[in-house]
Amino acid sequence: MPELPTPDQTPRHRAPDEDEQVPGEDTHCAGDAPPKETTPVGSSPALTDGPRPGYERSADEPVRERLRDIFGISSLGLVIGAFLLHLGFIASYVGAFHQQQPHGLQVSVISDHNWQSYVANQLNAIPGKPVYAYAETDLATAKKMLTERRRQGVYLFNPNGNTDTLLVASSAGSSDAAAVELIFQQVAAKQGRSVQMTDIAPVQPGDSRGITGFYLVTGWLVGGYLMASLVGLSRGGKARNFRRMLWRLALCAVYAVLAGLLGTLIVDQWLGALTGHYWQLAAIGMLLSATASIFTMGMEAVFGVVGVGIAILLFVVLGNPSAGGAFNYEVLPQPWRFMGQWLPNGAGVDAVRSVVYLDGYSLGFHLSAMAWWLAVGLLVFLLAANNTYWGIRRPMDQAD
């Protein structure tokens, strides 16, 4: 009986293009990857000491490398920048709010028999010039200027008695109304008189102290620059090509639309804080959110991660305390009183008040201030955020 072949001697059919292997000859060629070692089925994988690939023991790292990681120029620069930013935050907020000093509160004085001129001169002579009093004769015109925020109070002097009337419009700024009331109560007390205050344009029931618009604007701006900051940190400050840059702008546009619509929905339909002007407020929110996000992306494209700090400096450190939200411009010290209406925060708060309470007075100016910041951010982004190759010839050995 013939012997059966062993498993090692079992013939194998070769592919047509496969060379015959000589027994005992190594088929591994030079330059080929070494054959992988396989672990038999059912056995445990081989264990080894040490960290996984890409990691290293702390003991294996030189002390110089550890110090360089924390105290290197780039890391130390970011730490110093953050430290200065937080000091600026404290200085700006405390500087703006620690001591309100009313200055130049414009008040109309109305009376009979030319008493308005006498009273106005007495008010203008108060040390520190807390008010600028104007002698007026037309009460209807004075009320109109009060509701348009061109006046902070209307003082009705009664020459035939000891009780006068002060008209204010808290919807144009509750801090202005409170400051005017305090000043006239102090003046009247010195003259042995009393003052009755009448609010001819109060805030809506859900808008306590008239600061809902300030928090709404702050939310739109914070959301805009936060979204742009996260995109820049995760994907880089500059886009890889022109189309990706356009996609980033499209992202800002979509985000701005959603922020404006949903933010207004919360304060209008859900909370009932600011009602009756949904689409106007939503449009303001879209403009503010787009301004914050595009400006932040432009700063990131030029300055990298430092651009996020610049956005925080503008929208938080400088913008919030000077926005005229908690305290109106007339009771803020300089330079917050001057800068407020020119920054996106103040322009946004003024635009919201103009739509809700002032029948659109000066709305065009406030929108122009916001649009200017949007245009600056868009221009910087378009010039600096694009890595597109425009077809310019270069030497072959020049790096990309």
Backbone hydrogen bonds in HBPLUS format (Angstrom, degrees):
<---DONOR---> <-ACCEPTOR-->    atom                        ^
c    i                          cat <-CA-CA->   ^        H-A-AA   ^      H-
h    n   atom  resd res      DA  || num        DHA   H-A  angle D-A-AA Bond
n    s   type  num  typ     dist DA aas  dist angle  dist       angle   num
A0009-GLN N   A0006-THR O   2.86 MM   3  5.16 138.8  2.03 107.4 120.0     1
A0010-THR N   A0007-PRO O   3.34 MM   3  5.25 166.6  2.36 101.1 104.7     2
A0018-GLU N   A0015-ALA O   3.06 MM   3  5.14 166.0  2.08 113.6 116.0     3
A0025-GLU N   A0022-VAL O   3.00 MM   3  5.54 156.6  2.05 144.3 144.4     4
A0032-ASP N   A0029-CYS O   3.18 MM   3  5.70 162.1  2.22 126.7 131.0     5
A0043-SER N   A0040-PRO O   3.16 MM   3  5.71 163.1  2.19 133.7 134.5     6
A0055-TYR N   A0052-ARG O   3.06 MM   3  5.67 155.8  2.12 143.4 144.2     7
A0060-ASP N   A0057-ARG O   3.12 MM   3  5.22 137.2  2.32  96.6 108.2     8
A0061-GLU N   A0058-SER O   3.17 MM   3  5.38 154.5  2.24 104.7 112.3     9
A0065-GLU N   A0062-PRO O   3.08 MM   3  5.43 128.5  2.36 103.9 116.0    10
A0066-ARG N   A0062-PRO O   3.34 MM   4  6.80 153.1  2.42 147.1 154.1    11
A0067-LEU N   A0063-VAL O   3.02 MM   4  6.32 166.5  2.04 158.7 161.4    12
A0068-ARG N   A0064-ARG O   2.95 MM   4  6.07 152.2  2.03 142.1 150.3    13
A0069-ASP N   A0065-GLU O   3.03 MM   4  6.17 143.5  2.16 141.3 149.9    14
A0071-PHE N   A0067-LEU O   2.65 MM   4  5.56 163.3  1.68 160.2 165.7    15
A0072-GLY N   A0068-ARG O   2.96 MM   4  4.52 115.1  2.39 123.3 122.5    16
A0076-LEU N   A0072-GLY O   2.77 MM   4  5.71 163.1  1.80 153.6 159.6    17
A0077-GLY N   A0073-ILE O   2.89 MM   4  5.84 148.5  1.99 139.2 148.1    18
A0078-LEU N   A0074-SER O   3.17 MM   4  6.42 155.3  2.23 145.6 150.9    19
A0079-VAL N   A0075-SER O   3.04 MM   4  6.34 157.7  2.09 150.6 156.9    20
A0080-ILE N   A0076-LEU O   2.92 MM   4  6.12 163.6  1.95 150.9 155.1    21
A0081-GLY N   A0077-GLY O   2.91 MM   4  6.06 155.8  1.96 144.0 151.3    22
A0082-ALA N   A0078-LEU O   2.91 MM   4  6.14 157.6  1.96 147.8 153.2    23
A0083-PHE N   A0079-VAL O   2.92 MM   4  6.15 152.6  2.00 146.3 154.4    24
A0084-LEU N   A0080-ILE O   2.90 MM   4  6.17 161.7  1.93 153.7 157.6    25
A0085-LEU N   A0081-GLY O   2.95 MM   4  6.10 149.1  2.04 142.1 151.3    26
A0086-HIS N   A0082-ALA O   3.00 MM   4  6.25 153.4  2.07 146.0 151.9    27
A0087-LEU N   A0083-PHE O   3.06 MM   4  6.33 150.3  2.15 144.8 153.1    28
A0088-GLY N   A0084-LEU O   2.89 MM   4  6.09 153.2  1.96 144.5 152.1    29
A0089-PHE N   A0085-LEU O   2.91 MM   4  6.17 145.6  2.03 141.2 150.8    30
A0090-ILE N   A0086-HIS O   3.17 MM   4  6.40 160.8  2.20 143.9 146.9    31
A0091-ALA N   A0087-LEU O   2.94 MM   4  6.16 170.1  1.95 152.9 155.9    32
A0092-SER N   A0088-GLY O   2.83 MM   4  5.84 159.6  1.87 147.8 153.4    33
A0093-TYR N   A0089-PHE O   3.10 MM   4  6.19 173.7  2.11 152.4 154.3    34
A0094-VAL N   A0090-ILE O   2.97 MM   4  5.91 163.6  2.00 152.5 157.3    35
A0095-GLY N   A0091-ALA O   2.85 MM   4  5.51 146.7  1.96 130.9 141.8    36
A0096-ALA N   A0092-SER O   3.05 MM   4  6.05 146.5  2.16 137.9 145.5    37
A0097-PHE N   A0093-TYR O   3.02 MM   4  6.09 152.2  2.10 147.0 154.2    38
A0098-HIS N   A0094-VAL O   2.84 MM   4  5.20 145.7  1.96 147.5 149.3    39
A0103-HIS N   A0330-GLU O   3.11 MM 227  5.88 153.9  2.18 161.0 168.5    40
A0104-GLY N   A0129-LYS O   3.17 MM  25  6.28 165.1  2.19 149.9 154.0    41
A0105-LEU N   A0130-PRO O   2.97 MM  25  6.14 165.1  1.99 137.0 135.5    42
A0132-TYR N   A0105-LEU O   2.82 MM  27  5.81 155.9  1.88 132.9 136.1    43
A0152-GLN N   A0106-GLN O   2.69 MM  46  5.49 168.0  1.71 157.3 161.3    44
A0107-VAL N   A0132-TYR O   2.93 MM  25  6.10 165.3  1.96 147.7 150.1    45
A0134-TYR N   A0107-VAL O   2.82 MM  27  6.21 150.0  1.91 159.4 168.5    46
A0108-SER N   A0153-GLY O   3.02 MM  45  6.45 157.7  2.07 148.5 149.7    47
A0155-TYR N   A0108-SER O   2.66 MM  47  6.03 163.2  1.69 171.3 174.6    48
A0109-VAL N   A0134-TYR O   2.76 MM  25  5.86 166.1  1.78 162.8 160.8    49
A0136-GLU N   A0109-VAL O   2.84 MM  27  5.70 178.2  1.84 155.1 155.7    50
A0110-ILE N   A0155-TYR O   2.90 MM  45  6.22 166.2  1.92 164.8 166.5    51
A0157-PHE N   A0110-ILE O   3.01 MM  47  6.27 148.1  2.12 155.5 164.9    52
A0115-TRP N   A0112-ASP O   3.07 MM   3  5.80 161.8  2.11 121.2 126.7    53
A0119-VAL N   A0115-TRP O   2.95 MM   4  6.17 172.5  1.96 161.5 163.1    54
A0120-ALA N   A0116-GLN O   2.93 MM   4  5.94 156.6  1.99 140.7 147.9    55
A0121-ASN N   A0117-SER O   3.02 MM   4  6.20 155.3  2.08 145.8 151.7    56
A0122-GLN N   A0118-TYR O   3.07 MM   4  6.38 153.0  2.15 147.5 154.9    57
A0123-LEU N   A0119-VAL O   2.96 MM   4  6.24 154.9  2.02 151.2 157.8    58
A0124-ASN N   A0120-ALA O   2.98 MM   4  6.19 156.1  2.04 147.9 154.3    59
A0125-ALA N   A0122-GLN O   3.30 MM   3  5.25 142.6  2.45  94.2 104.6    60
A0126-ILE N   A0123-LEU O   3.24 MM   3  5.61 168.3  2.26 113.1 115.4    61
A0129-LYS N   A0126-ILE O   3.20 MM   3  5.79 157.5  2.25 140.3 141.4    62
A0142-ALA N   A0138-ASP O   3.15 MM   4  6.36 156.7  2.20 144.4 151.2    63
A0143-LYS N   A0139-LEU O   2.91 MM   4  6.14 156.9  1.97 151.2 156.9    64
A0144-LYS N   A0140-ALA O   3.04 MM   4  6.26 155.0  2.11 144.7 151.4    65
A0145-MET N   A0141-THR O   3.01 MM   4  6.30 160.9  2.05 152.1 156.3    66
A0146-LEU N   A0142-ALA O   2.98 MM   4  6.19 142.9  2.12 140.7 151.5    67
A0147-THR N   A0143-LYS O   2.98 MM   4  6.30 158.7  2.03 153.5 157.4    68
A0148-GLU N   A0144-LYS O   3.04 MM   4  6.21 130.6  2.29 139.2 152.8    69
A0150-ARG N   A0145-MET O   2.86 MM   5  5.01 138.1  2.04 160.2 161.2    70
A0151-ARG N   A0145-MET O   3.15 MM   6  5.58 129.0  2.43 125.9 118.6    71
A0149-ARG N   A0146-LEU O   3.20 MM   3  5.19 162.6  2.23 104.9 108.7    72
A0154-VAL N   A0167-LEU O   2.94 MM  13  4.90 147.8  2.05 138.5 144.9    73
A0167-LEU N   A0154-VAL O   2.78 MM  13  4.90 172.9  1.79 149.9 152.0    74
A0156-LEU N   A0165-THR O   2.73 MM   9  5.02 173.0  1.73 166.9 166.6    75
A0165-THR N   A0156-LEU O   3.11 MM   9  5.02 167.8  2.13 141.6 145.2    76
A0161-GLY N   A0158-ASN O   3.45 MM   3  5.72 167.5  2.46 112.8 113.1    77
A0194-SER N   A0162-ASN O   2.95 MM  32  6.33 156.9  2.01 163.8 170.3    78
A0164-ASP N   A0194-SER O   2.93 MM  30  6.30 167.6  1.94 156.6 157.7    79
A0196-GLN N   A0164-ASP O   2.90 MM  32  6.25 159.4  1.94 146.9 152.2    80
A0166-LEU N   A0196-GLN O   2.82 MM  30  6.03 163.4  1.85 152.9 154.7    81
A0198-THR N   A0166-LEU O   2.82 MM  32  6.13 156.4  1.87 161.6 163.1    82
A0168-VAL N   A0198-THR O   2.96 MM  30  6.26 158.0  2.01 153.5 156.9    83
A0200-ILE N   A0168-VAL O   2.96 MM  32  6.27 147.9  2.07 174.4 174.4    84
A0172-ALA N   A0169-ALA O   3.11 MM   3  5.72 150.2  2.21 114.4 121.8    85
A0173-GLY N   A0170-SER O   3.03 MM   3  5.08 154.5  2.10 102.6 110.7    86
A0171-SER N   A0201-ALA O   2.97 MM  30  5.82 152.9  2.04 167.0 167.0    87
A0177-ALA N   A0173-GLY O   3.20 MM   4  6.52 161.4  2.23 150.8 155.6    88
A0178-ALA N   A0174-SER O   2.97 MM   4  6.17 158.2  2.02 147.0 152.8    89
A0179-ALA N   A0175-SER O   2.94 MM   4  6.06 155.1  2.00 142.7 149.6    90
A0180-VAL N   A0176-ASP O   2.93 MM   4  6.11 164.9  1.95 155.2 158.6    91
A0181-GLU N   A0177-ALA O   3.03 MM   4  6.14 162.5  2.06 146.0 151.2    92
A0182-LEU N   A0178-ALA O   3.02 MM   4  6.19 160.0  2.06 146.1 151.2    93
A0183-ILE N   A0179-ALA O   3.02 MM   4  6.24 162.8  2.05 150.8 155.2    94
A0184-PHE N   A0180-VAL O   3.06 MM   4  6.26 170.3  2.07 156.9 158.7    95
A0185-GLN N   A0181-GLU O   2.98 MM   4  6.08 149.4  2.07 147.5 156.0    96
A0186-GLN N   A0182-LEU O   3.08 MM   4  6.25 156.1  2.14 146.8 152.6    97
A0187-VAL N   A0183-ILE O   3.01 MM   4  6.28 159.3  2.05 149.0 154.9    98
A0188-ALA N   A0184-PHE O   2.87 MM   4  5.88 163.0  1.89 142.5 147.9    99
A0189-ALA N   A0185-GLN O   2.96 MM   4  6.01 153.3  2.03 140.9 148.1   100
A0190-LYS N   A0186-GLN O   3.26 MM   4  6.49 151.3  2.34 142.8 148.9   101
A0191-GLN N   A0188-ALA O   3.05 MM   3  5.10 131.2  2.29  97.1 110.6   102
A0193-ARG N   A0188-ALA O   2.75 MM   5  4.73 171.2  1.75 146.7 143.5   103
A0192-GLY N   A0189-ALA O   3.22 MM   3  5.03 161.1  2.26  98.9 104.2   104
A0207-ASP N   A0204-GLN O   2.98 MM   3  5.26 159.9  2.02 115.3 121.9   105
A0210-GLY N   A0207-ASP O   3.14 MM   3  5.17 164.2  2.16 115.7 118.3   106
A0215-TYR N   A0211-ILE O   3.28 MM   4  6.67 160.3  2.32 152.8 155.8   107
A0216-LEU N   A0212-THR O   2.92 MM   4  6.14 153.8  1.99 152.8 161.3   108
A0217-VAL N   A0213-GLY O   2.94 MM   4  6.08 163.0  1.97 148.2 152.0   109
A0218-THR N   A0214-PHE O   2.94 MM   4  6.13 158.4  1.99 146.3 153.0   110
A0219-GLY N   A0215-TYR O   2.98 MM   4  6.13 155.4  2.04 142.6 148.4   111
A0220-TRP N   A0216-LEU O   3.13 MM   4  6.44 157.1  2.18 147.8 153.4   112
A0221-LEU N   A0217-VAL O   3.01 MM   4  6.27 164.2  2.04 155.9 159.6   113
A0222-VAL N   A0218-THR O   2.90 MM   4  5.99 169.0  1.91 154.8 158.3   114
A0223-GLY N   A0219-GLY O   3.00 MM   4  5.99 163.6  2.03 145.5 150.6   115
A0224-GLY N   A0220-TRP O   3.09 MM   4  6.20 153.0  2.17 140.7 147.9   116
A0225-TYR N   A0221-LEU O   3.08 MM   4  6.36 173.2  2.08 160.8 160.2   117
A0226-LEU N   A0222-VAL O   2.93 MM   4  5.88 149.5  2.02 146.2 155.4   118
A0227-MET N   A0223-GLY O   3.05 MM   4  6.06 162.6  2.08 143.5 147.7   119
A0228-ALA N   A0224-GLY O   3.20 MM   4  6.41 168.3  2.22 148.3 151.5   120
A0229-SER N   A0225-TYR O   2.92 MM   4  5.94 149.6  2.01 137.6 146.2   121
A0230-LEU N   A0226-LEU O   3.03 MM   4  6.25 161.8  2.07 152.6 156.0   122
A0231-VAL N   A0227-MET O   3.08 MM   4  6.33 160.2  2.12 151.4 156.8   123
A0232-GLY N   A0228-ALA O   2.98 MM   4  6.13 162.1  2.01 147.7 152.7   124
A0233-LEU N   A0229-SER O   2.92 MM   4  6.10 157.7  1.97 150.0 156.1   125
A0234-SER N   A0230-LEU O   3.03 MM   4  6.08 149.0  2.13 143.1 150.8   126
A0235-ARG N   A0231-VAL O   2.84 MM   4  5.76 158.3  1.88 151.1 157.2   127
A0236-GLY N   A0232-GLY O   2.76 MM   4  4.70 129.5  2.01 127.8 134.2   128
A0239-ALA N   A0385-ALA O   2.87 MM 146  5.81 154.0  1.93 152.8 153.9   129
A0245-MET N   A0241-ASN O   3.12 MM   4  6.43 146.4  2.24 144.5 154.3   130
A0246-LEU N   A0242-PHE O   3.04 MM   4  6.42 151.4  2.13 146.7 154.0   131
A0247-TRP N   A0243-ARG O   2.91 MM   4  6.23 147.4  2.02 144.0 153.5   132
A0248-ARG N   A0244-ARG O   3.02 MM   4  6.32 145.1  2.15 141.3 149.7   133
A0249-LEU N   A0245-MET O   3.13 MM   4  6.51 154.1  2.20 145.0 151.6   134
A0250-ALA N   A0246-LEU O   2.86 MM   4  6.16 152.2  1.94 146.0 154.4   135
A0251-LEU N   A0247-TRP O   2.87 MM   4  6.12 149.7  1.96 143.3 151.3   136
A0252-CYS N   A0248-ARG O   3.00 MM   4  6.34 155.5  2.06 147.1 153.1   137
A0253-ALA N   A0249-LEU O   2.97 MM   4  6.28 153.2  2.04 147.0 154.4   138
A0254-VAL N   A0250-ALA O   2.92 MM   4  6.20 166.5  1.94 156.3 158.8   139
A0255-TYR N   A0251-LEU O   2.92 MM   4  6.02 165.9  1.94 151.6 156.2   140
A0256-ALA N   A0252-CYS O   2.89 MM   4  5.99 153.8  1.96 143.6 150.9   141
A0257-VAL N   A0253-ALA O   3.01 MM   4  6.27 158.9  2.05 150.7 155.7   142
A0258-LEU N   A0254-VAL O   3.08 MM   4  6.34 169.9  2.09 155.4 157.4   143
A0259-ALA N   A0255-TYR O   2.86 MM   4  6.00 158.1  1.90 149.0 156.0   144
A0260-GLY N   A0256-ALA O   2.92 MM   4  6.05 163.2  1.95 150.5 154.5   145
A0261-LEU N   A0257-VAL O   3.04 MM   4  6.20 167.9  2.05 152.9 156.2   146
A0262-LEU N   A0258-LEU O   2.90 MM   4  5.87 168.2  1.92 151.7 155.4   147
A0263-GLY N   A0259-ALA O   2.91 MM   4  5.57 151.7  1.99 136.2 145.4   148
A0264-THR N   A0260-GLY O   3.24 MM   4  6.09 160.3  2.28 135.1 140.6   149
A0265-LEU N   A0261-LEU O   3.00 MM   4  6.13 145.5  2.12 137.1 147.5   150
A0266-ILE N   A0262-LEU O   3.04 MM   4  6.26 147.5  2.14 145.2 151.8   151
A0267-VAL N   A0263-GLY O   3.34 MM   4  6.70 166.6  2.36 151.9 152.6   152
A0268-ASP N   A0264-THR O   2.85 MM   4  5.76 144.3  1.98 147.6 157.8   153
A0269-GLN N   A0265-LEU O   2.99 MM   4  5.30 124.0  2.31 122.5 136.5   154
A0270-TRP N   A0265-LEU O   3.14 MM   5  6.52 158.1  2.19 158.0 163.8   155
A0271-LEU N   A0266-ILE O   2.80 MM   5  6.02 164.8  1.83 168.3 173.1   156
A0273-ALA N   A0267-VAL O   2.75 MM   6  5.25 134.5  1.95 148.9 163.9   157
A0274-LEU N   A0267-VAL O   3.18 MM   7  5.84 161.8  2.22 129.0 134.5   158
A0281-LEU N   A0277-HIS O   3.08 MM   4  6.16 166.7  2.09 155.6 159.6   159
A0282-ALA N   A0278-TYR O   2.89 MM   4  6.07 156.7  1.94 152.3 160.0   160
A0283-ALA N   A0279-TRP O   3.02 MM   4  6.12 152.9  2.09 141.3 147.4   161
A0284-ILE N   A0280-GLN O   3.13 MM   4  6.45 153.8  2.20 144.2 151.0   162
A0285-GLY N   A0281-LEU O   2.91 MM   4  6.20 157.4  1.97 150.4 156.8   163
A0286-MET N   A0282-ALA O   2.93 MM   4  6.22 152.9  2.01 147.4 154.4   164
A0287-LEU N   A0283-ALA O   3.09 MM   4  6.35 161.7  2.13 148.7 152.8   165
A0288-LEU N   A0284-ILE O   2.96 MM   4  6.19 162.0  1.99 153.2 158.2   166
A0289-SER N   A0285-GLY O   2.93 MM   4  6.01 169.9  1.94 153.7 156.6   167
A0290-ALA N   A0286-MET O   2.99 MM   4  6.07 164.1  2.02 148.2 153.0   168
A0291-THR N   A0287-LEU O   2.96 MM   4  6.04 153.1  2.03 142.5 150.4   169
A0292-ALA N   A0288-LEU O   2.98 MM   4  6.24 165.2  2.00 154.9 157.6   170
A0293-SER N   A0289-SER O   3.01 MM   4  6.17 170.5  2.02 154.0 156.7   171
A0294-ILE N   A0290-ALA O   2.99 MM   4  5.89 166.6  2.00 148.1 152.4   172
A0295-PHE N   A0291-THR O   3.01 MM   4  5.84 157.1  2.07 142.0 149.4   173
A0296-THR N   A0292-ALA O   3.08 MM   4  6.06 155.8  2.14 139.1 146.0   174
A0297-MET N   A0293-SER O   2.99 MM   4  6.23 158.7  2.04 148.2 153.9   175
A0298-GLY N   A0294-ILE O   2.96 MM   4  6.17 152.6  2.04 146.6 153.9   176
A0299-MET N   A0295-PHE O   3.03 MM   4  6.33 154.9  2.09 148.1 154.3   177
A0300-GLU N   A0296-THR O   2.92 MM   4  6.18 154.0  1.99 150.1 157.7   178
A0301-ALA N   A0297-MET O   2.97 MM   4  6.13 149.0  2.06 143.2 151.2   179
A0302-VAL N   A0298-GLY O   3.29 MM   4  6.54 141.8  2.45 140.5 149.1   180
A0303-PHE N   A0299-MET O   2.82 MM   4  5.85 172.1  1.83 158.0 160.5   181
A0304-GLY N   A0300-GLU O   2.78 MM   4  4.38 136.7  1.97 123.8 127.4   182
A0307-GLY N   A0304-GLY O   2.94 MM   3  5.54 148.2  2.04 113.6 122.5   183
A0308-VAL N   A0305-VAL O   3.14 MM   3  5.60 144.8  2.27 107.8 116.1   184
A0309-GLY N   A0306-VAL O   2.97 MM   3  5.16 118.1  2.36 100.6 115.6   185
A0310-ILE N   A0306-VAL O   3.08 MM   4  6.53 146.5  2.20 146.6 156.6   186
A0311-ALA N   A0307-GLY O   3.03 MM   4  6.32 155.4  2.09 146.0 151.7   187
A0312-ILE N   A0308-VAL O   2.99 MM   4  6.31 157.6  2.05 149.7 155.8   188
A0313-LEU N   A0309-GLY O   2.88 MM   4  6.07 153.2  1.95 144.6 152.4   189
A0314-LEU N   A0310-ILE O   3.01 MM   4  6.29 155.5  2.07 148.3 153.9   190
A0315-PHE N   A0311-ALA O   2.88 MM   4  6.00 175.2  1.88 161.8 161.4   191
A0316-VAL N   A0312-ILE O   2.87 MM   4  5.18 150.0  1.96 134.9 142.6   192
A0317-VAL N   A0312-ILE O   3.07 MM   5  6.49 159.2  2.12 150.2 156.8   193
A0318-LEU N   A0313-LEU O   2.96 MM   5  6.10 151.4  2.04 155.2 162.1   194
A0319-GLY N   A0314-LEU O   2.95 MM   5  5.74 130.7  2.20 131.6 146.4   195
A0323-ALA N   A0320-ASN O   3.25 MM   3  5.26 170.4  2.26 112.3 113.8   196
A0331-VAL N   A0328-ASN O   3.14 MM   3  5.81 159.1  2.19 118.2 123.9   197
A0332-LEU N   A0329-TYR O   3.11 MM   3  5.24 163.4  2.13 109.8 115.0   198
A0337-ARG N   A0333-PRO O   3.09 MM   4  5.80 149.7  2.19 132.0 139.2   199
A0338-PHE N   A0335-PRO O   3.15 MM   3  5.44 125.9  2.46 101.9 114.6   200
A0339-MET N   A0335-PRO O   3.04 MM   4  6.25 173.7  2.04 163.6 164.8   201
A0340-GLY N   A0336-TRP O   3.14 MM   4  5.78 149.9  2.24 145.0 149.4   202
A0342-TRP N   A0339-MET O   3.06 MM   3  5.49 147.6  2.17 114.3 124.2   203
A0343-LEU N   A0340-GLY O   3.35 MM   3  5.65 155.8  2.41 108.1 114.5   204
A0347-ALA N   A0343-LEU O   2.99 MM   4  6.12 170.5  2.00 164.3 167.4   205
A0348-GLY N   A0344-PRO O   2.88 MM   4  5.85 150.2  1.97 140.5 148.3   206
A0349-VAL N   A0345-ASN O   2.99 MM   4  6.30 161.9  2.02 154.2 158.6   207
A0350-ASP N   A0346-GLY O   2.93 MM   4  6.08 167.7  1.94 153.8 157.5   208
A0351-ALA N   A0347-ALA O   2.93 MM   4  6.03 148.4  2.03 138.8 147.8   209
A0352-VAL N   A0348-GLY O   2.97 MM   4  6.24 157.4  2.02 150.6 155.7   210
A0353-ARG N   A0349-VAL O   3.05 MM   4  6.32 166.0  2.07 153.5 156.8   211
A0354-SER N   A0350-ASP O   2.86 MM   4  5.97 150.6  1.95 143.0 152.0   212
A0355-VAL N   A0351-ALA O   3.03 MM   4  6.24 154.5  2.10 147.6 153.0   213
A0356-VAL N   A0352-VAL O   2.98 MM   4  6.14 170.9  1.98 156.0 158.5   214
A0357-TYR N   A0353-ARG O   2.82 MM   4  5.42 159.3  1.87 141.4 148.6   215
A0358-LEU N   A0353-ARG O   3.17 MM   5  6.44 139.8  2.34 145.1 151.4   216
A0360-GLY N   A0354-SER O   2.71 MM   6  4.73 162.6  1.74 142.8 137.1   217
A0361-TYR N   A0358-LEU O   3.11 MM   3  5.56 154.2  2.17 114.6 121.9   218
A0363-LEU N   A0360-GLY O   3.25 MM   3  5.26 158.7  2.30 124.9 120.7   219
A0366-HIS N   A0362-SER O   3.32 MM   4  6.65 162.0  2.35 151.1 155.2   220
A0367-LEU N   A0363-LEU O   2.95 MM   4  6.18 163.9  1.98 158.9 163.3   221
A0368-SER N   A0364-GLY O   2.98 MM   4  6.08 149.7  2.07 142.2 150.5   222
A0369-ALA N   A0365-PHE O   3.08 MM   4  6.37 150.0  2.17 145.6 152.8   223
A0370-MET N   A0366-HIS O   3.24 MM   4  6.58 157.5  2.29 147.2 152.1   224
A0371-ALA N   A0367-LEU O   2.89 MM   4  6.08 159.9  1.93 149.4 155.7   225
A0372-TRP N   A0368-SER O   2.94 MM   4  6.08 143.7  2.08 144.2 152.5   226
A0374-LEU N   A0370-MET O   3.10 MM   4  6.43 152.6  2.18 146.8 155.2   227
A0375-ALA N   A0371-ALA O   2.88 MM   4  6.09 155.1  1.94 147.7 153.8   228
A0376-VAL N   A0372-TRP O   3.02 MM   4  6.29 156.3  2.07 148.2 154.3   229
A0377-GLY N   A0373-TRP O   3.04 MM   4  6.20 168.5  2.05 148.1 151.2   230
A0378-LEU N   A0374-LEU O   2.91 MM   4  6.06 159.4  1.95 149.5 155.6   231
A0379-LEU N   A0375-ALA O   2.94 MM   4  6.05 160.7  1.98 147.9 152.8   232
A0380-VAL N   A0376-VAL O   3.04 MM   4  6.23 169.2  2.05 154.9 157.6   233
A0381-PHE N   A0377-GLY O   2.95 MM   4  6.04 158.8  2.00 145.7 152.2   234
A0382-LEU N   A0378-LEU O   2.95 MM   4  6.10 162.9  1.98 150.6 154.6   235
A0383-LEU N   A0379-LEU O   3.07 MM   4  6.22 152.0  2.15 146.9 154.2   236
A0384-ALA N   A0380-VAL O   2.92 MM   4  5.90 151.3  2.01 150.0 157.2   237
A0385-ALA N   A0381-PHE O   2.84 MM   4  5.10 153.6  1.91 139.5 144.9   238
A0398-GLN N   A0395-PRO O   3.09 MM   3  5.43 162.4  2.12 111.2 116.1   239
